[in-house]
Amino acid sequence: MAEKVEHIGKKEIAWSYAGTAFMIGAGVLLLPFILHKMPQETVGIWNIFQTITALVLLLDFGFRPSFARNISYIFSGVKQLQKDGVAHADADAKVDYGLLKGTLIAMRRFYRWMAVGVFGLLATAGTAYFYFILQKYSGDRQDAMIAWVLLIAINCYNLYTLYYDALLTGKGYVTRMQQITMLGQAVYLGLAIGLIYAGFGLTAIVASQLVSTIIRRVLTYSVFFTAEIKTRLREAEPQEPKAILSAISPNAVKIGLTQLGGFCVNKSAVLIGSAFLTLEEVACYGITMQVMDILARCATVFYQSYLPKLAQCRAENNLQGLRRYYLLCTGSLLAVYIIGGIVWMLAGDWALDLIHSQTHFVPAMMLCVMLLISALEHNHAVSAGFIMADNKIPFFIPSLVSGATTIILLFVFLNPLQMGIWGLILAPGIAQLAYQNWKWPSVIIKELWGK
């Protein structure tokens, strides 16, 4: 049967850990080749590329998680989508394929126009910014420009097909998603290493990402659109896409504003820092943040795996299930940060020396502070996710305030105070600690346990 959100149990969690471990393993295997074969300036450019990719995904403006959550509602049996809250459904309610078809049409239209807008933005303002950065780059500028053109292509295609991810996430296809991700990463890893050794530089990495993304999208489409789903959709009369988009848009925009604030907090340091610091300093900070992102992905595996179930628990008003998932998600997050942080502190520099890396992590004291800031950030993000599962977004204004505060502090710390990498680290940490780090955990704990 194609109906209902898929079961998520120990097998699916095991696949989530396997997929995350494979992604980390692929990154760990590729990173030495990049650090060994590429000069520090080129690594700095690569970090800027990754930040721009994160910015492009931000221009989705909150619609991907909103679409995914509403797909979960649809497969939980709801008959209409609401601007605020969730229309409750019985456990045995059937899927409304007219509502699903209308939602699919709305998603396709939305992402088509977003892709066109992103192309225009990257081809004009993005290219002007990259040309400015290249003025202090002493490496192969032709290779960098080819890589930039490919980066524009991959970001536009990725955004145009981004709703595929929302479909699989909303349906609860945890195992399939991880299998597709692992295959895509394997292609990316093999192709990138081969091209790096063939002397293609930055182009090797970006071209490999493009091929990997196309393969993942093709497989994702085939998994969701089964013969049964296609038949049901052909037979269904779609609900009005404009009405569906109108119901989804208010909270999607709030999520988008939240993500904008999150980007300013977590990613703006690389873009702003590149204007004040050397590319070598940007590379040092950027590589540390890349490994920190890997650790964060490990820490949030439980949370990401259970997202469809959180939406289902909200639709069925299952408070006991939400309590259990919250303890699992926050407990696993804390354990991973403690264990992973200790291993990193003890063996990180040794591992880089072993591969004769031209780029190194930040010093130990900086790394310790970054670990604490990241753990607090993702802990409150998990709590916010539990609140968001009820289709309520109370945190978008605080997120924007935190983002604006981070940018202001970055300029103050980097220019008048000249704090260097410490400025990149402390600006987001101070902005988040002032409110968000403690606010959203306290809200969800009070809701679930009445304390």
Buried (B, 14 or more C-beta within 10 A) or exposed (E): EBBBBBEBEEEBBBBBBBBBBBBBEBBEBBBBBBBBBBBBBBBBBBBBBBBBBBBBBBBBBBBBBBBBBBBBBBBBBBBEBBEEEBBBBEEEBEBBBBBBBBBBBBBEEBBEEBBEEBBEBBEEEBBEBBEEBBEEBEBBEEBBBBBBEBBBBBBBBBBBBBBBBBBBBBBBBBBBBBBBBBBBBBBBBBBBBEBBEEEBBBBBBBBBBBBBBBBBBEBBEEBBBEEEBEEBBEEBEBBEBEEBBEBBBBBBBBBBBBBBBBBBBBBBBBBBBBEBBBBBBBBBBBBBBBBBBBBBBBBBBBBBBBBBBBBBBBBBEBEEBBBBBBEBBBEBBEEBBEEBBEEBBEEBBEBBEEEEBBBBBBEEEBBBBBBBBBBBBBBBBBBBBBBBBBBBBBBBEBBBBBBBBBBEBBBEBBEEEEBBBBBBBBBBBBBBBBBBBBBBBEBBBEBBEEE
